[in-house]
């Protein structure tokens, strides 16, 4: 009896099938949420590296511990200003890249 060959799928194919094709609103929403979750995890990792509690980081930034907790679980509820303040308080560098039609925008 011959073994049945399993079909394999790429991550992109699975996203297309279960979330939506690239460029659709569903896919854009998914990608945004994923980036915000990763950003939250980066904030948490940087805070732990600096050996700060959420409360201590909140005091440095001027927000409550609950907001830091929320930010670490998903950064989508925070303003850019708050995110920049958090990274500044952590003495961590953050870089933003803007890409338009496959070209990165360069600041003069």
Backbone bond lengths (Angstrom), bond angles and torsions (degrees), N, CA, C in turn:
res aa  C-N    CA-C-N  psi(-1)  N-CA   C-N-CA  omega(-1)  CA-C   N-CA-C  phi
1 X - - - 1.450 - - 1.525 108.86 -
2 X 1.303 117.11 125.87 1.459 122.22 -177.86 1.519 110.56 -77.67
3 X 1.330 115.16 141.55 1.464 119.96 178.00 1.527 109.23 -72.08
4 X 1.320 115.25 139.00 1.466 120.32 179.91 1.522 109.16 -77.03
5 X 1.325 116.09 129.35 1.459 122.18 179.33 1.527 109.48 -77.80
6 X 1.327 116.99 123.77 1.457 121.02 177.87 1.517 110.44 -84.65
7 X 1.312 116.12 137.33 1.459 120.37 176.43 1.524 108.20 -81.54
8 X 1.299 116.83 136.70 1.457 121.20 177.18 1.522 108.99 -106.96
9 X 1.339 114.47 151.54 1.462 121.37 -179.40 1.510 109.19 -127.37
10 X 1.306 115.86 145.65 1.456 120.45 175.39 1.533 108.48 -79.34
11 X 1.330 116.04 162.74 1.455 120.61 176.60 1.528 110.12 -59.22
12 X 1.310 116.81 -41.37 1.458 121.17 179.32 1.532 111.19 -60.96
13 X 1.325 117.40 -42.00 1.461 120.82 178.19 1.529 111.45 -63.77
14 X 1.331 116.01 -39.60 1.464 120.18 179.32 1.532 110.66 -67.30
15 X 1.332 116.81 -40.48 1.456 119.66 176.85 1.524 110.39 -62.36
16 X 1.342 116.13 -44.77 1.465 120.32 178.95 1.526 110.76 -57.18
17 X 1.324 116.71 -43.42 1.457 121.58 -175.57 1.528 112.42 -72.08
18 X 1.338 116.72 -45.33 1.457 119.60 -171.24 1.529 115.19 -99.89
19 X 1.332 118.04 -18.85 1.460 120.41 -178.09 1.524 111.02 -112.67
20 X 1.311 115.85 -41.89 1.461 121.09 -179.38 1.514 109.26 140.00
21 X 1.289 116.10 155.51 1.458 121.38 -179.31 1.521 110.84 -65.57
22 X 1.317 115.24 152.57 1.452 120.92 176.95 1.526 109.23 -57.18
23 X 1.335 115.28 133.52 1.457 120.43 -178.73 1.515 113.87 98.98
24 X 1.339 117.58 -15.82 1.462 119.73 177.35 1.524 109.15 -79.85
25 X 1.326 116.18 158.14 1.460 120.59 -179.57 1.525 111.48 -61.26
26 X 1.332 117.11 -39.35 1.466 120.75 179.76 1.525 110.70 -61.05
27 X 1.312 116.45 -43.32 1.464 120.99 -179.37 1.521 110.75 -68.50
28 X 1.331 117.31 -41.74 1.461 121.39 178.57 1.530 110.62 -61.99
29 X 1.336 116.83 -42.86 1.467 121.31 177.88 1.526 110.65 -61.75
30 X 1.320 116.86 -43.79 1.470 122.14 178.76 1.529 110.78 -61.17
31 X 1.320 116.93 -48.85 1.471 121.24 -178.65 1.529 110.83 -62.59
32 X 1.334 116.92 -39.60 1.463 120.87 178.52 1.528 110.36 -63.17
33 X 1.318 117.18 -48.76 1.469 121.28 179.40 1.521 110.87 -59.32
34 X 1.323 116.70 -40.33 1.455 121.00 179.25 1.530 110.89 -63.37
35 X 1.326 117.49 -43.74 1.468 120.78 178.44 1.522 111.31 -63.76
36 X 1.316 117.07 -39.74 1.459 120.74 179.66 1.523 111.38 -67.58
37 X 1.334 116.70 -35.61 1.459 120.13 176.96 1.532 110.32 -66.77
38 X 1.316 116.47 -42.29 1.470 120.85 178.21 1.525 109.95 -63.71
39 X 1.319 117.62 -42.20 1.460 121.33 178.23 1.525 110.56 -60.52
40 X 1.319 117.15 -42.88 1.455 121.29 177.28 1.520 111.89 -60.36
41 X 1.324 116.26 -42.18 1.470 120.74 178.67 1.532 111.02 -65.85
42 X 1.328 116.62 -35.12 1.465 120.47 177.63 1.528 110.64 -66.37
43 X 1.311 116.58 -40.59 1.463 120.80 178.01 1.527 109.79 -62.36
44 X 1.324 116.11 -45.48 1.466 120.32 179.86 1.526 110.92 -61.63
45 X 1.329 116.75 -45.12 1.466 120.57 -179.63 1.531 111.02 -62.19
46 X 1.335 116.96 -41.82 1.468 120.67 179.51 1.530 110.43 -66.50
47 X 1.332 116.77 -39.80 1.470 120.45 178.43 1.527 110.33 -62.81
48 X 1.318 116.50 -44.48 1.465 120.41 179.94 1.532 111.12 -66.67
49 X 1.318 116.66 -36.47 1.471 120.97 176.93 1.521 110.30 -61.27
50 X 1.325 116.55 -36.97 1.469 122.10 178.61 1.533 112.18 -83.09
51 X 1.329 115.76 0.24 1.469 122.61 178.57 1.532 111.91 56.20
52 X 1.331 114.19 46.72 1.461 121.29 177.52 1.520 109.53 -111.31
53 X 1.320 115.84 145.78 1.462 119.79 171.11 1.521 107.77 -82.14
54 X 1.319 115.66 166.35 1.459 119.29 175.81 1.527 110.21 -61.20
55 X 1.312 116.19 -37.60 1.466 120.54 179.42 1.530 110.94 -64.12
56 X 1.328 117.01 -43.29 1.469 120.48 179.75 1.525 111.05 -64.31
57 X 1.328 116.23 -43.22 1.465 119.35 178.37 1.523 110.24 -63.99
58 X 1.315 116.85 -41.28 1.461 120.65 177.23 1.512 112.01 -57.83
59 X 1.338 116.63 -41.57 1.465 120.49 178.23 1.524 111.22 -63.50
60 X 1.336 117.07 -40.02 1.471 120.75 179.19 1.530 111.50 -65.27
61 X 1.322 116.09 -34.85 1.460 121.26 -176.33 1.527 111.59 -88.23
62 X 1.340 116.27 -26.17 1.456 120.08 -177.22 1.510 113.36 93.41
63 X 1.347 115.82 28.22 1.459 120.81 177.52 1.529 108.85 -129.98
64 X 1.312 116.09 169.21 1.458 121.41 179.33 1.532 110.74 -79.38
65 X 1.334 115.20 158.68 1.467 122.46 178.32 1.531 110.47 -55.14
66 X 1.331 117.13 -39.38 1.461 121.57 -178.41 1.523 111.84 -59.63
67 X 1.342 116.91 -35.81 1.463 119.53 179.57 1.528 110.74 -69.93
68 X 1.334 117.09 -36.93 1.463 120.07 176.73 1.525 109.54 -65.12
69 X 1.321 117.04 -42.93 1.461 121.57 177.97 1.524 110.87 -58.95
70 X 1.323 116.36 -45.87 1.459 122.28 178.84 1.526 110.76 -62.90
71 X 1.304 115.74 -41.93 1.456 121.89 179.88 1.525 110.86 -62.68
72 X 1.329 116.67 -42.10 1.465 120.42 -179.30 1.529 112.51 -69.42
73 X 1.327 117.69 -28.41 1.460 119.26 179.73 1.522 111.61 -81.38
74 X 1.322 117.23 -28.65 1.455 122.73 174.64 1.516 107.83 -172.90
75 X 1.310 115.91 119.72 1.462 121.04 -173.72 1.526 113.28 -78.42
76 X 1.331 118.37 3.06 1.466 119.05 -174.46 1.520 114.20 -70.44
77 X 1.320 117.94 -10.72 1.465 119.29 179.53 1.527 112.24 -93.85
78 X 1.310 117.69 -1.82 1.462 121.66 -175.66 1.524 111.48 -100.63
79 X 1.318 114.44 153.02 1.461 119.16 174.17 1.531 108.65 -83.07
80 X 1.308 116.09 160.68 1.469 120.86 176.20 1.526 109.37 -58.71
81 X 1.330 116.38 -39.30 1.457 121.13 179.65 1.532 111.06 -57.93
82 X 1.331 116.57 -45.71 1.465 120.40 179.35 1.525 110.80 -64.68
83 X 1.312 117.11 -43.09 1.465 120.64 179.50 1.525 110.52 -61.14
84 X 1.330 116.87 -42.91 1.469 120.13 178.24 1.528 110.94 -64.29
85 X 1.336 117.48 -40.49 1.470 120.83 177.38 1.521 111.19 -61.93
86 X 1.326 116.60 -40.09 1.468 120.77 179.78 1.523 109.88 -62.17
87 X 1.320 117.24 -48.92 1.461 119.75 -178.98 1.532 111.54 -66.09
88 X 1.324 116.75 -34.94 1.464 119.69 176.35 1.525 110.12 -64.69
89 X 1.333 117.54 -43.97 1.461 121.58 178.41 1.530 111.24 -62.75
90 X 1.327 115.95 -31.95 1.467 120.61 178.95 1.527 112.17 -83.21
91 X 1.334 115.81 -1.45 1.472 121.47 -175.05 1.530 110.12 52.57
92 X 1.328 114.06 44.75 1.461 121.46 -179.54 1.519 109.09 -117.17
93 X 1.296 115.78 141.21 1.460 121.37 179.41 1.517 108.99 -87.10
94 X 1.303 115.88 138.04 1.465 121.21 176.37 1.517 107.18 -127.42
95 X 1.314 115.79 138.12 1.464 121.46 -178.90 1.515 109.78 -120.86
96 X 1.319 116.33 137.13 1.450 122.09 175.87 1.519 108.31 -115.17
97 X 1.320 115.24 138.17 1.451 120.95 174.43 1.516 108.15 -120.68
98 X 1.312 116.05 135.62 1.451 121.32 175.72 1.516 106.89 -113.62
99 X 1.339 115.40 127.20 1.454 120.66 -177.80 1.524 108.25 -121.96
100 X 1.318 116.50 125.43 1.459 121.77 177.55 1.521 107.70 -121.54
101 X 1.326 114.44 120.59 1.467 120.63 179.70 1.522 111.70 48.16
102 X 1.318 116.22 53.47 1.467 124.62 176.87 1.514 114.92 65.80
103 X 1.325 117.97 15.63 1.463 122.40 176.94 1.512 109.07 -123.06
104 X 1.341 117.18 127.79 1.451 120.22 177.06 1.523 109.85 -74.01
105 X 1.317 117.29 135.53 1.448 122.94 177.41 1.521 107.31 -78.88
106 X 1.325 115.98 128.41 1.465 120.87 179.47 1.531 109.22 -102.43
107 X 1.301 115.25 135.44 1.467 119.43 176.55 1.503 109.48 -85.84
108 X 1.300 115.75 137.14 1.470 120.11 -178.96 1.510 111.09 -79.43
